[in-house]
């Protein structure tokens, strides 16, 4: 499992909770990827013991930069795939 997938949902509790409904499908679609879920520390408990997540990590603003996360040109990036569904939540609206 060398490939890495990052799912970013920094906030809120409701958004993080609703995103858990997508994780089974992500796991089935990308079975050979290690699945990372990035959120703010206060929302990590919502994801505790979720069988579809390999690791919950602390959200950092740099994770909003898709080019930085996936890479471009000579920059290889940090993840093979990065999902940023929070771009369409109340965080940016």
N, C-alpha and C positions, 0 to 999 in steps of 0.2 A: 504494500500500500504506500507507494512513493508519491502518488499524486495528491495534491491538497486543494480542497475547496473551502472557500471562506464565505460564510453567510453573515452579513452585517445588519444588525438591528439594534442601534444604540439605546433607544428608549421608545416608548413608554412601556409600562407593565402590560397594558392591553395589547400593544403592537407585538411585543415579545411573545406573549401568550398566543395570540392569533397565528404567529409564524410557526409555532410548533406543529400546526396542522400540515405544514408543507414538508416537514423533515423526513417523514417516511417515504414520500415520493422522491425526494432528493437522494435518499439512500438507495432506493431501487433503481433510479436513473443513473447514478454514479457509484456503483458498488465497489469500485476499486480506488476510491478517493477517501482520504482521511477528511472528515467533516469537522470544520472549526466553526463555532458560532461566537461572534463578537458582540458584546453588549456592555453597558455600564455595570459596575460592580453591584449596584443596588438591585439589579434585575437578574442576577445570576441564579438565585434560588429558584426562579420559575423554571429553569432548565435542568435543575438537579435531577440526576438519575434518568435523563431522557436517553432511551436506548439507541437513538439514531445519531446522536452527537458523539464524536470522539473526544472533543475538547472544547470547553467554554473558555474564551479568552477575553481580557479586558479590551474594550473599545478604545481606539485612539483615532483622533481626527484624520490622521493620514490614511486610514482605511477607507475614507470617502473618495480617495483618488484612485480610480480604477486603473489608470496607466501605471501608477506606482505599484499597486498590488499585483497586477498581472504581467507587467513589464512591457517594454517597447524598445525596439532597436537593440542596443547592447545591454540594456538593463533587463535582466531575466525575470524580475518580479519575485514575489514571495509566495504566490499561490497560482495554481494552474487555472482555476476558475474563481471568480469573485462575484457574488450576488449582492446588490445594494438596493433591496426593496424599500428601504426607508426614504428613498428619494421621492416617493409618492405618498408619504404619510403626513400627518399634521406637523411633523418636524420642519418641513420645507414649505408647506402650503400657507 
